[in-house]
Amino acid sequence: MEIVTLCGLLGVCAWEDWKTKKIRLELAAGMALMGMLLHLLRFRISLLNILGGVAIGAILYGISILSKEQIGKGDALVFMGTGVFLGWWSNLMLLWTSLLLAGIYGSVYSIVCKKTKETCLPFLPFVFVSLVILALAGGLA
């Protein structure tokens, strides 16, 4: 049930990121809140595991600040929310898979469309596709 809920919430965020290249804070915060509510009902993963998952998003937030938003703060906030749902290891796998897909797509896109490295791509669609792939492959604990 958690993965289906996360897919729905992340799907909305990914669609918005694709269309506007912005992520509303309310959606990211709502994702984290919904994850906490579901955990209060089911106690699927430990609090320490949840905090580790949120820490991945917090690290991304710090990188966003240091890199002058080369990584968007909204992306980092969404990873804090996915960390609540997934825990640290699955959130790390989600990040890694998302970066891999975005890197492959970005490389092909830049070659085919003759774009430069300054071209910005929305990241959350890759996160959404990665979540679906990992969920179907059984890669999420």
C-alpha positions as CSV (number, residue, x, y, z in Angstrom):
1,M,0.0,0.0,0.0
2,E,2.9,2.4,0.8
3,I,4.5,2.0,-2.6
4,V,1.2,2.6,-4.5
5,T,0.6,5.7,-2.4
6,L,4.2,6.9,-3.0
7,C,3.9,6.2,-6.8
8,G,0.7,8.4,-6.9
9,L,2.3,11.2,-4.9
10,L,5.5,11.1,-6.8
11,G,3.7,10.8,-10.1
12,V,1.9,14.1,-9.4
13,C,5.2,15.7,-8.5
14,A,7.0,14.3,-11.6
15,W,4.2,15.6,-13.9
16,E,4.4,19.1,-12.3
17,D,8.2,19.1,-12.6
18,W,8.1,18.0,-16.2
19,K,5.5,20.7,-17.1
20,T,6.7,23.7,-15.0
21,K,10.2,22.7,-13.8
22,K,9.1,23.5,-10.3
23,I,8.1,21.4,-7.3
24,R,5.5,22.8,-4.8
25,L,6.7,22.6,-1.2
26,E,3.1,21.5,-0.2
27,L,3.5,18.3,-2.3
28,A,6.8,17.3,-0.9
29,A,5.7,18.0,2.7
30,G,2.4,16.1,2.0
31,M,4.4,13.2,0.8
32,A,6.4,13.1,4.1
33,L,3.3,13.5,6.2
34,M,1.5,10.7,4.4
35,G,4.5,8.4,4.8
36,M,4.6,9.1,8.6
37,L,0.8,8.5,8.9
38,L,1.2,5.1,7.1
39,H,4.1,4.1,9.3
40,L,2.1,5.0,12.4
41,L,-0.5,2.5,11.2
42,R,1.8,-0.3,10.1
43,F,5.3,0.2,11.6
44,R,6.9,-1.3,8.5
45,I,10.4,0.1,9.0
46,S,12.2,1.5,12.1
47,L,12.5,5.1,13.0
48,L,16.2,5.0,12.6
49,N,15.8,3.7,9.1
50,I,13.3,6.5,8.3
51,L,15.7,9.1,9.7
52,G,18.5,7.6,7.4
53,G,16.2,7.9,4.4
54,V,15.4,11.5,5.3
55,A,19.1,12.2,5.8
56,I,19.7,11.4,2.1
57,G,17.3,14.2,1.2
58,A,18.9,16.5,3.7
59,I,22.4,15.8,2.2
60,L,20.9,16.7,-1.3
61,Y,19.5,19.9,0.2
62,G,23.0,20.8,1.5
63,I,24.4,20.1,-1.9
64,S,21.7,22.2,-3.5
65,I,22.8,25.2,-1.3
66,L,26.5,24.7,-1.9
67,S,26.1,24.2,-5.7
68,K,23.8,27.3,-6.1
69,E,20.9,25.0,-7.0
70,Q,22.5,22.8,-9.6
71,I,20.4,20.3,-7.8
72,G,17.0,21.8,-7.0
73,K,15.9,22.2,-3.4
74,G,12.5,20.7,-4.4
75,D,14.2,17.5,-5.6
76,A,16.0,17.3,-2.2
77,L,12.7,17.9,-0.3
78,V,11.0,15.1,-2.4
79,F,13.9,12.8,-1.4
80,M,13.2,13.6,2.2
81,G,9.6,12.5,1.6
82,T,10.6,9.3,-0.2
83,G,13.0,8.6,2.6
84,V,10.1,8.5,5.0
85,F,8.4,5.9,2.9
86,L,11.4,3.8,1.9
87,G,14.1,4.1,4.5
88,W,17.7,4.8,3.9
89,W,18.8,1.8,1.7
90,S,15.8,1.9,-0.7
91,N,16.0,5.7,-0.9
92,L,19.7,5.4,-1.8
93,M,18.9,2.9,-4.5
94,L,16.1,5.1,-5.8
95,L,18.6,8.1,-6.0
96,W,21.2,6.0,-7.7
97,T,18.8,4.5,-10.2
98,S,17.3,8.0,-10.9
99,L,20.8,9.5,-11.5
100,L,21.7,6.6,-13.8
101,L,18.5,7.1,-15.9
102,A,18.9,10.8,-16.0
103,G,22.5,10.5,-17.0
104,I,21.8,8.1,-19.9
105,Y,18.8,10.3,-21.1
106,G,20.8,13.5,-20.7
107,S,23.8,12.1,-22.7
108,V,21.6,10.9,-25.5
109,Y,19.5,14.0,-25.5
110,S,22.5,16.3,-25.7
111,I,24.0,14.3,-28.6
112,V,20.8,14.0,-30.6
113,C,19.4,17.5,-29.9
114,K,22.9,19.2,-29.8
115,K,22.3,20.7,-26.4
116,T,24.9,22.0,-24.0
117,K,25.6,21.0,-20.4
118,E,23.7,24.2,-19.3
119,T,20.4,22.6,-20.5
120,C,18.3,21.8,-17.5
121,L,16.2,18.7,-17.3
122,P,13.5,18.0,-14.7
123,F,14.7,15.2,-12.4
124,L,11.5,13.9,-10.8
125,P,10.3,12.1,-14.0
126,F,13.4,10.0,-13.7
127,V,12.8,9.4,-10.0
128,F,9.2,8.3,-10.8
129,V,10.3,5.9,-13.5
130,S,13.0,4.5,-11.2
131,L,10.5,4.0,-8.4
132,V,8.3,2.0,-10.8
133,I,11.2,-0.1,-12.1
134,L,12.5,-0.8,-8.5
135,A,9.0,-1.7,-7.3
136,L,8.3,-4.0,-10.2
137,A,11.7,-5.6,-9.9
138,G,11.2,-6.2,-6.1
139,G,14.2,-3.9,-5.3
140,L,12.4,-2.0,-2.6
141,A,12.4,-3.4,0.9
